Structure formats: C-alpha cells, structure tokens
Amino acid sequence: MTGRFGRLTDAVLGGVRAARARVRELREELRTSDEPERLLVAPLLPGERLRYVGLASLRTSQTHRAGSQLAELMADEIAEALDPRALFGLLHIVNPGAWLDAVMTPVRFASGVLLHPAKAAAVAAGLAEQAAPEQAAPESAPGHRPAHREPLPLTEEQEAFRTLFRLSRYRPLADQLAEIAYRRRYVFSGDLATLAGSLLLFLDRYTGTPLAVTDSHLHLLRMGRRPDEGRPDRRQPRLLWSVPRDRVARIDSEGGPTRLLRFPSTVVFDDGSWIRIVNPTTHDDQSRFLAAVEGIPGQRPAP
C-alpha cells in the first residue's frame, strides 16, 4: 500500500513539475514589449514620466466570446426587466435628479474632459469632429421598447455627459445609470457617484481600454489592439479618464507563478470606493504593471 501511495505521490508531483515547466515555456512564448504603445501614448502626457502602458485585450476564442456575450445579454435583460423605481430603491436613490448630478461630478473630475457637447461627442466618436446625432429606433424595430416621441430636455452639461457615454436621449439619464450600477454592482463598490463609479462608466462604455501609469497619475486609454506583424500601426490613442496617483489608496492584485492570462486586481480609492478589474493579458505585461504601481500599498502575488 505504501509503495503504491508513494508511486501515486511521485506521479502527481511529476505532473505538477511538468505543468509548471510548460507554463514557463508558454510565458517565454508570450513575452512582449510595450515599447510601441509607449511611443504612441507619451505625447498625450506631456510632463509625466510614463512607467507603464497596458496592452489591449488578447484575442479570445469565438466560443469564449459567445459565452461572455450570452452572459452579458442575460444580465441586460434582467436589469431592463426591472422597473427603474425598483432599481432606485435597491440602490437607495432618493432623489434621481440630485444623484445624476452627483454621478457627473467624479466624471467631470477624473475624465479630464471638458463636458461640452462638441468636445464630448468628439471623444465618444474617436473623431476630430462632432459625432452624428443619435437616431431614435423605429417603433417597429424588434425588441424596441416604447420611448418618448421627443428627446428629454437636458442641460448643456447633461447633454455632453449623455453624448460621452452614448446614452439614449429618449429615456431619463438617471434610469439608464441606475441600470448600469445594478448590472455591475458585484464588481465595484456600488455607488456610481465615486471615483470607482466614474471609472466603471468608461469601462462599461468602451472596449480595448488599457491603463497607463505615470509617476503622478493613473490613466485609462482608448487605443485598440496592436496590428498584426507587418501591418502599419495606425492607432490613435485617446485619454478617457485620469486620477492622481495619491488618490489611489491601495491595489490588491491576484496571480501566481502558474497563471498565464486574466489577472484580477482590486483598486481602492481614497473616497472608499473600489473596483475589481480583470486584465486579460500576459504574465509579462502584468509584471510591468506591478512594477509601475510599486509604492502604492496592497497585496501582490508571489513571483
């Protein structure tokens, strides 16, 4: 019996050692440099020393992508099936109008974007000129929900806020923001009127949004994936969101020597809000990020 148990233990340990060796080999295959991204991003941040630029999301299999989209669709359907008044109750929103103004405040602070309609439209569209006006969905469109026949009245700043996040002008902004908060409540502290909430809005609205770290700030970029080898790099990165480094209270990162992809980190701000971000990148890129945020308190994975 002891001999069999010993052989089983040896076999298990041998399998673990082989798996670790394979992980090390794959890490070497996936080793990357962020130099192309640094060259593109540096002009956006004059006067700041760039310590890290994240790589855009890695391509995933169609199966994984379809599963993620299905899960998100189900979450959307559940959220939109709820009466907005019920959402307000769940989120302890007493005055939706005042709450909307409170949500706009951290966005105004952190985005570095002047909330003016033309400027917000340009950032939202990723173009130099104003984005095309939003078109109302026809009444006969599949899945269309009854909407106001006329756009709701908004102040100039509210219109810029709506344009920046491409929210509908035919439904109350507070209702739409409540749905976002409810849908994402498990991955952030739950209050959109915080720094974590403002960051969540940009992550919810945009895709391909890597972080950049400087000596003074954390920035969120809109950049897109690196082109395939041999193709010209025509990316034009844009700055979406910024926060001073001293407003980041801690960063707790998960990982380990056997992890290859998808590195979760929880970022906590000095207003008490937090957000959990999963970085779908390589171990090499994650190591650069951890080196860049050295000095910010928090848990770090074992090397």
Secondary structure as a PSIPRED ss2 file (coil, helix, strand):
# PSIPRED VFORMAT (PSIPRED V4.0)

   1 M C   1.000  0.000  0.000
   2 T H   0.000  1.000  0.000
   3 G H   0.000  1.000  0.000
   4 R H   0.000  1.000  0.000
   5 F H   0.000  1.000  0.000
   6 G H   0.000  1.000  0.000
   7 R H   0.000  1.000  0.000
   8 L H   0.000  1.000  0.000
   9 T H   0.000  1.000  0.000
  10 D H   0.000  1.000  0.000
  11 A H   0.000  1.000  0.000
  12 V H   0.000  1.000  0.000
  13 L H   0.000  1.000  0.000
  14 G H   0.000  1.000  0.000
  15 G H   0.000  1.000  0.000
  16 V H   0.000  1.000  0.000
  17 R H   0.000  1.000  0.000
  18 A H   0.000  1.000  0.000
  19 A H   0.000  1.000  0.000
  20 R H   0.000  1.000  0.000
  21 A H   0.000  1.000  0.000
  22 R H   0.000  1.000  0.000
  23 V H   0.000  1.000  0.000
  24 R H   0.000  1.000  0.000
  25 E H   0.000  1.000  0.000
  26 L H   0.000  1.000  0.000
  27 R H   0.000  1.000  0.000
  28 E H   0.000  1.000  0.000
  29 E H   0.000  1.000  0.000
  30 L C   1.000  0.000  0.000
  31 R C   1.000  0.000  0.000
  32 T C   1.000  0.000  0.000
  33 S C   1.000  0.000  0.000
  34 D C   1.000  0.000  0.000
  35 E H   0.000  1.000  0.000
  36 P H   0.000  1.000  0.000
  37 E H   0.000  1.000  0.000
  38 R H   0.000  1.000  0.000
  39 L H   0.000  1.000  0.000
  40 L H   0.000  1.000  0.000
  41 V H   0.000  1.000  0.000
  42 A H   0.000  1.000  0.000
  43 P H   0.000  1.000  0.000
  44 L H   0.000  1.000  0.000
  45 L C   1.000  0.000  0.000
  46 P C   1.000  0.000  0.000
  47 G C   1.000  0.000  0.000
  48 E C   1.000  0.000  0.000
  49 R C   1.000  0.000  0.000
  50 L E   0.000  0.000  1.000
  51 R E   0.000  0.000  1.000
  52 Y E   0.000  0.000  1.000
  53 V E   0.000  0.000  1.000
  54 G C   1.000  0.000  0.000
  55 L C   1.000  0.000  0.000
  56 A C   1.000  0.000  0.000
  57 S C   1.000  0.000  0.000
  58 L C   1.000  0.000  0.000
  59 R C   1.000  0.000  0.000
  60 T C   1.000  0.000  0.000
  61 S C   1.000  0.000  0.000
  62 Q H   0.000  1.000  0.000
  63 T H   0.000  1.000  0.000
  64 H H   0.000  1.000  0.000
  65 R H   0.000  1.000  0.000
  66 A H   0.000  1.000  0.000
  67 G H   0.000  1.000  0.000
  68 S H   0.000  1.000  0.000
  69 Q H   0.000  1.000  0.000
  70 L H   0.000  1.000  0.000
  71 A H   0.000  1.000  0.000
  72 E H   0.000  1.000  0.000
  73 L H   0.000  1.000  0.000
  74 M H   0.000  1.000  0.000
  75 A H   0.000  1.000  0.000
  76 D H   0.000  1.000  0.000
  77 E H   0.000  1.000  0.000
  78 I H   0.000  1.000  0.000
  79 A H   0.000  1.000  0.000
  80 E H   0.000  1.000  0.000
  81 A H   0.000  1.000  0.000
  82 L C   1.000  0.000  0.000
  83 D C   1.000  0.000  0.000
  84 P H   0.000  1.000  0.000
  85 R H   0.000  1.000  0.000
  86 A H   0.000  1.000  0.000
  87 L H   0.000  1.000  0.000
  88 F H   0.000  1.000  0.000
  89 G H   0.000  1.000  0.000
  90 L H   0.000  1.000  0.000
  91 L C   1.000  0.000  0.000
  92 H C   1.000  0.000  0.000
  93 I C   1.000  0.000  0.000
  94 V C   1.000  0.000  0.000
  95 N C   1.000  0.000  0.000
  96 P H   0.000  1.000  0.000
  97 G H   0.000  1.000  0.000
  98 A H   0.000  1.000  0.000
  99 W H   0.000  1.000  0.000
 100 L H   0.000  1.000  0.000
 101 D H   0.000  1.000  0.000
 102 A H   0.000  1.000  0.000
 103 V H   0.000  1.000  0.000
 104 M H   0.000  1.000  0.000
 105 T H   0.000  1.000  0.000
 106 P H   0.000  1.000  0.000
 107 V H   0.000  1.000  0.000
 108 R H   0.000  1.000  0.000
 109 F H   0.000  1.000  0.000
 110 A H   0.000  1.000  0.000
 111 S H   0.000  1.000  0.000
 112 G C   1.000  0.000  0.000
 113 V C   1.000  0.000  0.000
 114 L C   1.000  0.000  0.000
 115 L C   1.000  0.000  0.000
 116 H C   1.000  0.000  0.000
 117 P H   0.000  1.000  0.000
 118 A H   0.000  1.000  0.000
 119 K H   0.000  1.000  0.000
 120 A H   0.000  1.000  0.000
 121 A H   0.000  1.000  0.000
 122 A H   0.000  1.000  0.000
 123 V H   0.000  1.000  0.000
 124 A H   0.000  1.000  0.000
 125 A H   0.000  1.000  0.000
 126 G C   1.000  0.000  0.000
 127 L C   1.000  0.000  0.000
 128 A C   1.000  0.000  0.000
 129 E C   1.000  0.000  0.000
 130 Q C   1.000  0.000  0.000
 131 A C   1.000  0.000  0.000
 132 A C   1.000  0.000  0.000
 133 P C   1.000  0.000  0.000
 134 E C   1.000  0.000  0.000
 135 Q C   1.000  0.000  0.000
 136 A C   1.000  0.000  0.000
 137 A C   1.000  0.000  0.000
 138 P C   1.000  0.000  0.000
 139 E C   1.000  0.000  0.000
 140 S C   1.000  0.000  0.000
 141 A C   1.000  0.000  0.000
 142 P C   1.000  0.000  0.000
 143 G C   1.000  0.000  0.000
 144 H C   1.000  0.000  0.000
 145 R C   1.000  0.000  0.000
 146 P C   1.000  0.000  0.000
 147 A C   1.000  0.000  0.000
 148 H C   1.000  0.000  0.000
 149 R C   1.000  0.000  0.000
 150 E C   1.000  0.000  0.000
 151 P C   1.000  0.000  0.000
 152 L C   1.000  0.000  0.000
 153 P C   1.000  0.000  0.000
 154 L C   1.000  0.000  0.000
 155 T C   1.000  0.000  0.000
 156 E H   0.000  1.000  0.000
 157 E H   0.000  1.000  0.000
 158 Q H   0.000  1.000  0.000
 159 E H   0.000  1.000  0.000
 160 A H   0.000  1.000  0.000
 161 F H   0.000  1.000  0.000
 162 R H   0.000  1.000  0.000
 163 T H   0.000  1.000  0.000
 164 L H   0.000  1.000  0.000
 165 F C   1.000  0.000  0.000
 166 R C   1.000  0.000  0.000
 167 L C   1.000  0.000  0.000
 168 S C   1.000  0.000  0.000
 169 R C   1.000  0.000  0.000
 170 Y C   1.000  0.000  0.000
 171 R C   1.000  0.000  0.000
 172 P C   1.000  0.000  0.000
 173 L H   0.000  1.000  0.000
 174 A H   0.000  1.000  0.000
 175 D H   0.000  1.000  0.000
 176 Q H   0.000  1.000  0.000
 177 L H   0.000  1.000  0.000
 178 A H   0.000  1.000  0.000
 179 E H   0.000  1.000  0.000
 180 I H   0.000  1.000  0.000
 181 A H   0.000  1.000  0.000
 182 Y H   0.000  1.000  0.000
 183 R H   0.000  1.000  0.000
 184 R C   1.000  0.000  0.000
 185 R C   1.000  0.000  0.000
 186 Y C   1.000  0.000  0.000
 187 V C   1.000  0.000  0.000
 188 F E   0.000  0.000  1.000
 189 S C   1.000  0.000  0.000
 190 G C   1.000  0.000  0.000
 191 D C   1.000  0.000  0.000
 192 L C   1.000  0.000  0.000
 193 A C   1.000  0.000  0.000
 194 T C   1.000  0.000  0.000
 195 L H   0.000  1.000  0.000
 196 A H   0.000  1.000  0.000
 197 G H   0.000  1.000  0.000
 198 S H   0.000  1.000  0.000
 199 L H   0.000  1.000  0.000
 200 L H   0.000  1.000  0.000
 201 L H   0.000  1.000  0.000
 202 F H   0.000  1.000  0.000
 203 L H   0.000  1.000  0.000
 204 D H   0.000  1.000  0.000
 205 R H   0.000  1.000  0.000
 206 Y C   1.000  0.000  0.000
 207 T C   1.000  0.000  0.000
 208 G C   1.000  0.000  0.000
 209 T C   1.000  0.000  0.000
 210 P C   1.000  0.000  0.000
 211 L E   0.000  0.000  1.000
 212 A E   0.000  0.000  1.000
 213 V E   0.000  0.000  1.000
 214 T E   0.000  0.000  1.000
 215 D C   1.000  0.000  0.000
 216 S C   1.000  0.000  0.000
 217 H E   0.000  0.000  1.000
 218 L E   0.000  0.000  1.000
 219 H E   0.000  0.000  1.000
 220 L E   0.000  0.000  1.000
 221 L E   0.000  0.000  1.000
 222 R E   0.000  0.000  1.000
 223 M C   1.000  0.000  0.000
 224 G C   1.000  0.000  0.000
 225 R C   1.000  0.000  0.000
 226 R C   1.000  0.000  0.000
 227 P C   1.000  0.000  0.000
 228 D C   1.000  0.000  0.000
 229 E C   1.000  0.000  0.000
 230 G C   1.000  0.000  0.000
 231 R C   1.000  0.000  0.000
 232 P C   1.000  0.000  0.000
 233 D C   1.000  0.000  0.000
 234 R C   1.000  0.000  0.000
 235 R C   1.000  0.000  0.000
 236 Q C   1.000  0.000  0.000
 237 P C   1.000  0.000  0.000
 238 R E   0.000  0.000  1.000
 239 L E   0.000  0.000  1.000
 240 L E   0.000  0.000  1.000
 241 W E   0.000  0.000  1.000
 242 S E   0.000  0.000  1.000
 243 V E   0.000  0.000  1.000
 244 P E   0.000  0.000  1.000
 245 R H   0.000  1.000  0.000
 246 D H   0.000  1.000  0.000
 247 R H   0.000  1.000  0.000
 248 V E   0.000  0.000  1.000
 249 A E   0.000  0.000  1.000
 250 R E   0.000  0.000  1.000
 251 I E   0.000  0.000  1.000
 252 D E   0.000  0.000  1.000
 253 S E   0.000  0.000  1.000
 254 E C   1.000  0.000  0.000
 255 G C   1.000  0.000  0.000
 256 G C   1.000  0.000  0.000
 257 P C   1.000  0.000  0.000
 258 T C   1.000  0.000  0.000
 259 R C   1.000  0.000  0.000
 260 L C   1.000  0.000  0.000
 261 L E   0.000  0.000  1.000
 262 R E   0.000  0.000  1.000
 263 F E   0.000  0.000  1.000
 264 P E   0.000  0.000  1.000
 265 S E   0.000  0.000  1.000
 266 T E   0.000  0.000  1.000
 267 V E   0.000  0.000  1.000
 268 V E   0.000  0.000  1.000
 269 F E   0.000  0.000  1.000
 270 D C   1.000  0.000  0.000
 271 D C   1.000  0.000  0.000
 272 G C   1.000  0.000  0.000
 273 S C   1.000  0.000  0.000
 274 W E   0.000  0.000  1.000
 275 I E   0.000  0.000  1.000
 276 R E   0.000  0.000  1.000
 277 I E   0.000  0.000  1.000
 278 V E   0.000  0.000  1.000
 279 N E   0.000  0.000  1.000
 280 P E   0.000  0.000  1.000
 281 T E   0.000  0.000  1.000
 282 T E   0.000  0.000  1.000
 283 H H   0.000  1.000  0.000
 284 D H   0.000  1.000  0.000
 285 D H   0.000  1.000  0.000
 286 Q H   0.000  1.000  0.000
 287 S H   0.000  1.000  0.000
 288 R H   0.000  1.000  0.000
 289 F H   0.000  1.000  0.000
 290 L H   0.000  1.000  0.000
 291 A H   0.000  1.000  0.000
 292 A H   0.000  1.000  0.000
 293 V C   1.000  0.000  0.000
 294 E C   1.000  0.000  0.000
 295 G C   1.000  0.000  0.000
 296 I C   1.000  0.000  0.000
 297 P C   1.000  0.000  0.000
 298 G C   1.000  0.000  0.000
 299 Q C   1.000  0.000  0.000
 300 R C   1.000  0.000  0.000
 301 P C   1.000  0.000  0.000
 302 A C   1.000  0.000  0.000
 303 P C   1.000  0.000  0.000
